[in-house]
Amino acid sequence: MANPDASLFRPEPVLDSLRRMEISTILLEYKIVADDKLLDEQVLRIRKQYGKMISKDVVADGDDISGTFTNEEKGINAPATFTTDVFKNKKEAAKFVGKKVGDVVSLSTKGLFDDDHKLMDYLKVGHDDVHGLDINVDFTIEEITTTEPAELNEELFGKLFGEGNVSSLEDLKAKIKEDAEKQFASQADQKFLNDVTQSLLDNAKFELPAEFLKKWIQQNGENQLTAEEAENEYNKSENGLRYQLIEGKIITSNGLQITFDDLKNFTSELIRKQMAQFGQMNPTDADVDGIVARVLQNQDEVKRLSEQVMSEKMLNLFKEKVKAKTKEVSYEEFVKASYGE
């Protein structure tokens, strides 16, 4: 006999109201622009990437410093390379300026980085040890280098984009801006999708058959769980279960379907993008179709790609149906809005 909690479960009235995707608040749809600051930084990064490395005798701001962090008591002996701007504590960073190869700089780890987890990378200490780590470490300088940025000329432009495609700094910035904003659009779309999802969850007030689901989780797993373990698992999955019901109602109410052509075209575009990242800018249709055919023979890949196609269809539907206000921001402003950083 079914648990009474399950038999009384009636989310349809609430889910019916979601066919129109009625959300009580107007959401923001971000348009991220590559501003002058970002473009200048990317130009300098490219020039340094293709520049000439020069050895130095004395450290100055912006130099690459190589050496080894040590602390005998904690067993730290960690080679590292960095520039001083990696440090949040500018007083500690300033200790390097004017130092020479062979010099030893003593640093306090407390507040050294903007995130204590970076101590794991630079000092090679375990995760459990990094939070609030307050010790002194010595850094022995073994090499000091700087990079002389490459000149902006036709030779560099040819290496980057092929001969004749870019011929000036303005062309270079335009190309960087175009490529960057394509990537930014994907991040903005993902945030909009996440925000709509959360708003739908907030607006869909219906009760799940909690006790029934907890008992089902407890008894139908690979290993039988205790009541407490089942409740913890339920609490972790509750929002996911709610959204599965919401998503299913939206998909059926709006006639969203995935055809084989949808899947094939999506996979083809994905493969072309991946090939372009490795310098294959103009693959033949036959080459791409061959790869697509092999990928779609793998059922796990078909499932993964189908989820991506449906996610794209949901995003397009949300953009059409959900009330949203477009806000133009820099990438830095977008990161702050998304993560509060």
N, C-alpha and C positions, 0 to 999 in steps of 0.2 A: 504494500500500500504506500502511495506517495506521501511524503512528508507534507503536512498541511501548509507549511510555509511556502512550499513550491507551488501548490495548487492555487493559492491565493495571489500569486504573483501576476500583476496586471499592469505592465508598463505602457501599454498601447496608447492610452490617452495622452500621456506626456510625449511619447515618441511621435505621435501624429502631429503634434504642434511643431516638431523639429523639421518637418518636411519643408517648411518655409524658412528654416534656419533663423528663427526669430531670436535675436540676441539683444539683451536689454541695454548694453553699452555699445557705443561706436568704437570700433577697433582702429588701430593705426596700421597702415600698410606702408612700410618703409621703402623709400627709394634711395639707395646708397650711391653717392657720387664720389669719384676719385678727385679729391681736392688738390690744390697746388702743392700743399705740404707733402702729401702722399706721393705725388708724381716726382717731386724733387728728390725725395728719399729713395724712390725706386731707380731713378736715373743714377744717383750716386752708388747705389748697391750694384747696379750693372757695371758701372765704371770700375768699381773695386774688384768685382768678380773677374773681370778681364784685364785687371791692372797688373803691375809688376811689384812683387814682394821685395822689400829692401830690409836688410838687417840693420839694427841700430845699437848704439852703446848705452843710451839713456832713455828711460821711459818718459813719454809725454802722453797727454790725453788722447785717446783714440787708438793708441798702439795695441797690437796683439802681444800678450805676455804669456809665455809658456814656462812651466815649472812644476813643482810638486808641493802639495799641501801635506804637512806632517803634524801629528800629535802622538807622542809615544804612549801616553797613558791610555788613549782610546784606540791605539793601534791603527791610526790613520796614516796612509802613505799613498796619496792619490795624485797622479799626474793630471794636469789641467791646462787649458788654453782659454784665455778670455780677454776682453777689453774692460777697462775699469767701469764703464757705464752699466755693467751687469749688476753692480752692487747698489742696493737701496741706500745703505749707509755711506753717504758721501764723505764723511770724515775718515772712514776706513779706506775708501777708494783713493783719497788724496795721498795716502801714505806711499803709494807706488810711484807718484810723479817724482822724477829726478833720480830714481834708483837705477842701479846697473846690474848687469849679469853677475851672478854670484851673491848678490845682496839677499838678505832674509828679511821679509816683512811679516810682522806679527799682527794677526787680525782677531777680533772678537766675533764669534759666530752669532751672537744675539742681535737679531735685526739686520744681519748682513745682507740678506736678500729680501725681495718683496714677498716671497713665499718660502717658508721653511723647507718645503719639499725639494727645493733646488740644492739644499745641502746634500741630499742623496746623490745628485749628479756630480757635484764638485768634490765632495769629501768621501764619497762611496761608503756612507754610513746607512744603516737600516732604517726603515720607515718608523719603527717604534722609537728610535733614538732622536729623530730630527725635531720633533715638536718642542719648542722652547729650549733647544740645545744652547747652553751658555758656557762655552769653553774658549780658550785661545788656541789658534792654529798658526803654525809658521808656514810661510810660502817662500821657497827658494827659487829665485828667478834664474832660469836656464837659457832663455832666448827672448829677445825683443825684436819685433818686426813691425813694419808699417807697410801699407799698400799704396803705391803711387797709382792713382786712378788712370784708367786708359783714356786716351783722347777720343772725343766724339767725332769720328770721321767715317768715310765710306767703308773702310775695312771692317770697323766694328759693326756698323749697321748691317753689312753683308753677312757677318757671322751670326747675327741675331735673327734676321728676318729674310735672308736671301738677297741676292744682288738686285738693286733697283727698287726695292719695295719701300725703303725708308732712306731719306736723303738729308734730313736735318733734325735738329733738336726738337722742333715743333712736331715733325712727323713721329719722332720717337715717343714723345709724350702722348700724342694722340693714340698711338698703338697701345701703349701701356694703359691708358685710360679705358680704351675699348675692351681690352682683355680683362682688366681688373673689374670693371663694372658688370661684365658677364658673370664673373665668379661671385660678386657681391649680390647679384640678383638671386642666385640660388640660395644664399644665406638668408636674404630678406624673405624669400618665399617660404623657407623652412620655418622661420619665426612666425610668419603670418599663419601658416598651417597649425603650428603649435598653439598660437594664441586663440584661433578659432576653436580648436579642439578643447582647450581649457574652458573657454566661454560656453561651449555646448554642454560640457559636464556641469558647469556652474548653474546653467539654466534648466537642465533636465533633472527635476527633483522627483525621483521615484525611488522606492525602497526595493532593494534586492532581497531575495529569500535567504538572508544571511545564515540562519541556523542550518537550513538545508544544505547550503553550499559548504559550510564548515564541516558538516558531517561527511559530505561527499569527498571533500579534500582529504579528510582524515582517513577514510576507508578505501579510497581508490587510487592512491599513489603507489609507487613502486614498493615503498615500505610504509606500513601503517604508522600514522603519526599520533602523538598525544593530542588531547584537546587544545592545549596551549600552543603547540606547534602548528596545528591546523588553523587556529585563529590568527597566528602571525602570518601564515601564508595567505590567508584570505585578506587580511588588511593590506598586504603588499599588492594584491591583484585586484582589489575592489574597483579602482578607477578604470583599469584595463577592461574588466568585465562590463562595466557601464558603457564604456566607449564602444565596445564591440556591438552592443545593442543599438546604440545611437548610429554608428557608422552603417550597420546593416539596414536600418530604416531609411537613412539618407540614400544609400545606394539603390535600394529597390524603388523608393518613391520617385527618384529622378532618372530611373532607367539606365544607370551606369553599368556598362558591360565592357569586357575586354575581348576583342576579337584577335584572331591569329595575326592579322595584318597590324593591329596595334602593337602586339608583342614583337613582331618582326621589325617594324619600323623603329620602335624604341631601342631595341637591341642594336640595330644597325647604326643609329645615331651615336649610341654610347661607344661602340667600337671605333667609329671614326674619330671621336674625341680622344679616345685613349691612344690611337695610332698617331694622331697629331702631336700628342705630348712627347712622342719618341721620334719626332721629325718626319713622319710619313704623312705629308700634307695632302696628297692626292692619290689615295689607294684606288684601285679599280673596283667597279661594282662586283665583279666576279670574286675578287679577293675577300671583300667584305661579306658577300653573301655566303661564301664558304665557311667563314668563321661563325656567322650567325647560325648556320645550319648545325654546326658542331655544338655550339653553346646550347641551342634549344633541344638537343638530344638529352641533355642532363636535366632530370626532373627537379632537382634541388635548385638549379639555376632558373628554370622556368617559374618555379614558385617565387623565388626572390625577385625576379624581374617583373612578374605579374603584380606583386605588391607595390613595386615602384610605379608601374603604369597606373594602377588604381589610385595611388597617392597623388599622382599628377592630375588625374581626372577629378579627384576630390578638390585639389587646390584650385583648379580652373572653375569648378562649380562654386566654391566659396568666394572666389574673386567676383563672380557674376552676381551672387545672391546676397552676400553678407555686406551690411553697411560698414564702410571703412573710409577713413580719411587718410589721404596720401601725405606722408611727411618726408621731405628731402633732408638727408643727413649725411655727414661725412662718415667714413668707416669707424673712426674713433668714437664718434657720437653714438653710432649703432651699437658698438661693443658695450659702451656704458649703459645704454638703454636695455640691452639684452642680459648683461651679466652684472651690472652695477659696479664695474671696475673702472 
